[in-house]
Amino acid sequence: MKRSIPFALAFVAAALLVAGASTAQEKTIRLGTEGAYAPFNYTDQSGQPKGFEIDLGNALCERMKVKCVWVTQDWDGIIPALNAKKFDAIMASMSITPERRKSVDFSERYYQTPSRLVAKKGSGLTTDDPSTLKGKTVGVQRGTTHARYLETKLKDQVKINFYDTQENANLDLKDGRVDAVLADSAVQYEWLKQPENKDFDFAGKPLVDPEIFGDGVGIAFRKGDDALRTAFNKAIDEVTEDGTFQKINERYFPFSIR
């Protein structure tokens, strides 16, 4: 009995040391995102990242039992910032394309939505008949697959205005400085459902071109970071199978984007 108190103290001390070591060893994953691409990723009034990808990324980190930290980065420099180790992976609606695969590795696809043109109702503009766009000005976010589509398929038909964010392209459409914008259909659905944008609508069918738009959206990693990529792929599969992905999907869209 005389040894019970010292033994108890020793046990508690050992437990505290183990707990401290566990906390110290908790892995932190830094995820880069644009923070200007609602509803997928944006910043709230306090500057905190929010959106579909933020919720999904947090769910993936929870499944991987790691701490998730978000870092916002302008789209134009997001791949160079990843390769400069400003963060560990990019989760910012980045399409998986052959061109980007030269610079980064990708996870499996976690969503896929087509590109669509948006214009004023009654404008007569449509991607179904490119001749309706001849001489028109189309806005697009620079460095995106949508921009590449315009530069590749319609450069002889339209004047292209490039923007740093999708929000600024949409503002110029609303103010009449461009005739249409080309962007992700889910992003534009979010914009179109706002009452103040009731005079605009999708113009033409969804655009599907795997060579340009790639194989859906994935998480980007530095070349050779296979362990992290494999861990995220496993987590994506798990949240898809147990219904977590669908619950997050339903917070933002009335349709599946998986």
C-alpha positions in Angstrom: 0.0 0.0 0.0 2.9 2.4 0.6 3.8 2.2 -3.1 0.2 3.1 -4.3 0.6 6.9 -4.2 4.0 7.1 -5.9 2.8 4.5 -8.5 -0.4 6.5 -9.2 1.6 9.7 -9.6 4.0 7.9 -11.9 1.1 6.5 -14.0 -0.5 10.0 -14.3 2.8 11.6 -15.3 3.4 8.9 -17.9 -0.1 9.4 -19.3 0.5 13.1 -19.5 3.8 12.6 -21.3 2.1 10.3 -23.8 -0.8 12.7 -24.3 1.7 15.6 -24.8 3.7 13.6 -27.3 0.5 12.7 -29.2 -0.5 16.3 -29.4 2.9 17.4 -30.4 2.9 14.8 -33.2 -0.5 15.7 -34.6 0.0 16.1 -38.3 -1.1 19.4 -39.9 -2.1 19.6 -43.5 -2.1 23.0 -45.2 -4.7 23.3 -47.9 -4.5 26.1 -50.5 -7.7 27.5 -51.9 -8.6 30.7 -53.8 -11.3 31.9 -51.5 -13.1 33.8 -54.3 -15.1 31.0 -56.1 -18.5 30.7 -54.3 -20.1 28.4 -53.5 -17.0 26.1 -53.7 -14.7 28.3 -51.8 -15.0 31.9 -50.5 -14.3 34.0 -47.5 -16.9 35.3 -45.0 -17.0 38.7 -43.5 -14.5 37.7 -40.8 -12.1 36.5 -43.5 -12.6 32.8 -42.8 -12.8 30.4 -45.7 -16.2 28.8 -46.3 -17.9 26.8 -49.0 -18.4 23.3 -50.4 -14.7 22.6 -50.7 -13.9 23.9 -47.3 -16.6 21.6 -45.7 -15.4 18.6 -47.8 -11.7 19.3 -47.1 -12.4 19.4 -43.4 -14.3 16.2 -43.6 -11.4 14.5 -45.4 -8.9 15.8 -42.8 -11.1 14.5 -40.0 -11.2 11.1 -41.7 -7.4 11.1 -42.0 -7.1 12.2 -38.4 -5.1 15.3 -39.2 -5.5 19.0 -38.5 -6.6 20.9 -41.5 -5.4 24.6 -42.0 -6.6 26.7 -45.0 -4.4 29.1 -46.8 -6.0 31.5 -49.4 -4.0 32.3 -52.5 -4.8 34.2 -55.7 -5.6 31.7 -58.5 -2.9 32.9 -60.9 -0.1 31.9 -58.6 -1.7 28.9 -56.9 0.4 26.1 -58.5 3.7 28.0 -58.0 2.8 28.6 -54.4 2.2 24.8 -53.9 5.5 24.0 -55.5 7.2 26.7 -53.2 5.7 24.7 -50.3 3.4 27.5 -49.1 0.9 24.7 -48.6 0.7 21.0 -49.0 -2.1 20.6 -51.5 -4.6 22.6 -53.5 -8.3 22.3 -53.1 -9.7 25.0 -55.3 -11.9 23.6 -58.0 -8.9 22.7 -60.1 -9.7 20.7 -63.2 -7.5 17.6 -63.9 -5.9 18.3 -67.3 -2.9 16.9 -69.1 -1.3 20.4 -69.1 -1.5 20.7 -65.3 -0.3 17.1 -64.8 3.0 18.3 -66.1 3.4 20.5 -62.9 1.4 18.7 -60.2 -0.1 15.3 -59.3 -3.8 14.9 -58.7 -6.1 12.9 -56.5 -9.0 11.1 -58.0 -11.9 13.3 -59.1 -14.1 14.6 -56.3 -16.6 16.5 -58.5 -17.4 17.2 -62.1 -19.7 19.9 -63.6 -19.8 21.2 -67.1 -18.9 24.7 -68.3 -21.8 26.9 -69.6 -22.2 30.3 -71.1 -24.3 32.9 -69.3 -25.9 35.9 -71.0 -28.8 38.3 -70.7 -32.2 36.7 -71.4 -33.3 37.2 -75.0 -29.8 38.0 -76.2 -29.9 35.2 -78.8 -26.3 34.2 -77.8 -25.6 30.5 -77.5 -22.7 28.1 -77.6 -24.9 25.8 -79.7 -24.4 28.1 -82.6 -21.0 29.9 -82.3 -21.9 32.3 -85.1 -24.3 34.1 -82.6 -21.1 35.1 -80.7 -19.2 36.6 -83.6 -18.0 40.1 -82.6 -19.2 39.7 -79.0 -17.2 40.2 -75.9 -17.0 37.2 -73.5 -15.6 37.4 -70.0 -13.7 34.6 -68.3 -11.4 34.1 -65.4 -7.8 33.9 -66.5 -5.8 30.7 -66.1 -8.9 28.5 -66.1 -10.0 25.7 -68.5 -12.9 28.0 -69.5 -10.3 30.6 -70.7 -8.5 27.9 -72.6 -11.7 26.8 -74.3 -12.4 30.4 -75.6 -8.7 30.8 -76.7 -8.8 27.4 -78.5 -12.3 27.1 -79.9 -13.6 30.7 -80.2 -10.6 33.0 -80.5 -11.6 34.0 -84.1 -15.2 34.6 -83.1 -15.1 36.6 -79.9 -13.2 39.2 -78.0 -12.0 37.8 -74.7 -11.9 39.8 -71.5 -9.8 38.2 -68.8 -10.5 38.6 -65.0 -8.7 37.8 -61.8 -11.9 36.4 -60.2 -15.2 35.0 -61.4 -17.0 37.6 -59.3 -15.4 40.4 -61.3 -16.4 38.8 -64.6 -20.0 38.5 -63.4 -20.0 42.1 -62.3 -19.0 43.2 -65.8 -21.7 41.0 -67.3 -24.3 42.6 -65.1 -23.0 46.1 -65.9 -23.0 45.4 -69.6 -19.3 45.6 -70.2 -19.2 42.1 -71.6 -22.0 40.3 -73.6 -21.5 36.9 -71.9 -19.3 35.0 -69.5 -18.1 31.4 -69.6 -17.6 29.5 -66.3 -18.5 26.4 -64.3 -22.2 25.7 -64.4 -22.5 25.1 -60.6 -20.8 28.4 -59.8 -23.0 30.3 -62.3 -26.1 28.5 -60.9 -25.3 30.0 -57.5 -25.0 33.5 -59.2 -28.2 33.1 -61.3 -30.4 32.1 -58.4 -29.8 35.5 -56.7 -32.9 37.7 -57.3 -30.8 40.7 -58.5 -29.6 38.5 -61.4 -33.0 37.5 -62.7 -32.4 39.1 -66.1 -29.6 36.5 -67.0 -29.7 32.8 -67.8 -27.6 30.0 -69.3 -27.1 30.4 -73.0 -26.8 27.0 -74.8 -26.1 23.5 -73.7 -23.4 22.4 -71.3 -19.9 22.3 -72.8 -18.2 18.9 -72.6 -14.7 18.6 -74.0 -12.4 16.2 -72.1 -9.3 17.5 -73.9 -9.8 21.0 -72.6 -11.9 20.6 -69.5 -10.1 17.5 -68.3 -11.4 14.6 -66.1 -13.2 16.5 -63.4 -11.9 18.4 -60.4 -9.2 17.0 -58.1 -6.9 17.9 -55.3 -3.4 18.9 -56.6 -0.2 17.8 -54.9 3.5 18.4 -55.5 5.0 15.9 -57.8 6.0 12.7 -56.1 4.0 13.3 -52.9 2.4 9.9 -53.3 1.7 9.2 -49.6 -0.4 12.3 -49.1 -2.2 11.7 -52.4 -3.0 8.1 -51.5 -4.3 9.2 -48.1 -6.6 11.8 -49.6 -7.9 9.3 -52.2 -8.8 6.8 -49.4 -10.6 9.6 -47.5 -12.5 10.6 -50.7 -13.7 7.0 -51.2 -14.7 6.8 -47.5 -16.8 10.0 -47.4 -18.4 9.0 -50.6 -19.4 5.5 -49.4 -20.7 6.6 -46.0 -22.9 9.4 -47.4 -20.9 12.3 -46.0 -20.1 13.7 -49.4 -23.8 13.6 -50.4 -24.8 15.5 -47.2 -22.2 18.2 -48.0 -23.4 18.3 -51.6 -27.0 18.9 -50.5 -26.0 22.0 -48.4 -25.0 23.8 -51.6 -26.7 22.2 -54.6 -30.1 20.7 -55.4 -28.3 18.3 -57.8 -25.4 15.9 -57.5 -22.0 17.1 -58.6 -20.2 13.8 -57.9 
